[in-house]
Amino acid sequence: MFKFTPRQIPSNIVVIGCGGTGSRVVPLLAQFIRSITREFNPRGWLESPTIYLCDNDDINQKNLLRQNFIEADVGKYKSVVLAQRYSRAYGINIIPSLHRIEDFQRGLFNNTEGCPVSSQEYRTLGANCMYLLCVDSAAARRNILSVIEYHTLSANRNGNGNIDNAPFIIDAGNEDNFGQVQFFSMIVAKGETKYLKDTKPEMSPIPWTIPGIPYLKEMYQQMVDNQSTASCADLDQTLAINAAMATTMIGVVQNFYYVKPFSFHKIGISLKGGGYTSFNTREDLMSRMTNRYDRNMCSFEAEDTILSWYHANQNLVNEMKKTSEAAIAAAEASKQAQETIKEEVGTTTPVLSKTSEEGLTDLGVVVAPKAKTPRKKLPATLPPLTPLVRSTPAVALQPLVAVVASEEVEDDEVVEEDEPF
């Protein structure tokens, strides 16, 4: 298992796409960024953050079914509406852009008030920056990642970029009732995989730190859209799956800004129930390794990383085996010692019968008879019954037994009783 822990906190966040998922990401993102900004929270650690929104589409009636817009927004640009609404609501600097990110030659945010010029974008967007991709086609993802790679290479050439502050990308995609969020750094893992085929210990209790989750460039190059539709925007999507994707993306953003280690790189969600998590395993890291990369792209020796992880884990496994074998040998020796003691003392002790006294007698043990406890004798004459008393103490029942006259009478005389009940 491999884990990545962020080393720098980006102050620039770029949201690309303000549709079903993007329009729901923006309010959550703005509120979260405000909660960790020092200006609004004395315990905050973020200084002067800026959120950039990239989308040149306008709002129509169809967008109101599942996107985060209202009737009054129809006809306006999505990025502009979201930037104005949530910058005022949370006091965060949010800048919209009506340029397509693929057109980097004109500059993403040129001709927009408060936005950097093209030369500044290389430093702003090529290092210490987070990208949230909320687009709906494979072609758009390839173009966007090409632009991010271009800005990263430019920042590295200018000495502003390194492996610690490489851009971090969070990519969300969904169809009608399921979707996934994956994330990675704009860095490359280099090395040969043919030497690593057998580097798989029986168990891997030691997690190994990597400088970032490598960029899966080949995967995006081979990605294709759903053949039945031009883009996922044409599918019968629902508000629930878009909201689920937005929430999952914010969860990744929060973990990143809280500097929590990432032992996984992908989260899948299904509205039919369940989901999955893809972890940073040896197999995944090997699948990201390549020898084809620009010399200016930040990279790390993944082959050496895997070998170091393997040897550390293998040594631990061997130590655990030795400890286990020693424990088994000690248990076996103890068992043999107990059997030896039984043989010396003798194990032919007669088994006691159901009556223990008879069994002890067979062994020659004199058993004293048990003393019998005498039963208590009942008195010859029982005391008279106590009169019953009702709940009301003022009314009492007469005795159940008739009161006989105190003087003695003859057998043939009639006994006069008191008045009847």
Secondary structure by P-SEA (a helix, b strand, c coil): cbbbbbcccccbbbbccccaaaaaaaaaaaaaaaaacccccccccccbbbbbbbbccccccccccccccccccccccaaaaaaaaaaaacccbbbbbccccccccccccccccccccaaaaaaaccccbbbbbbcccaaaaaaaaaaaaaaaaaaaaaccccccccbbbbbbbbcccccbbbbbcccccccccccccccccccccbbbbccccccaaaaaaaccccccccccccccccaaaaaaaaaaaaaaaaaaaacccccccbbbbbcccccccccccaaaaaaaccccccccccccaaaaaaaaaaaaaaaaaaaaaaaaaaaaaaaaaaaaaaaaaaaaaccccccccccaaaaaaaacccccccbbbbccccccccccccccccccccccccccccccccccccccbbbbbcccc
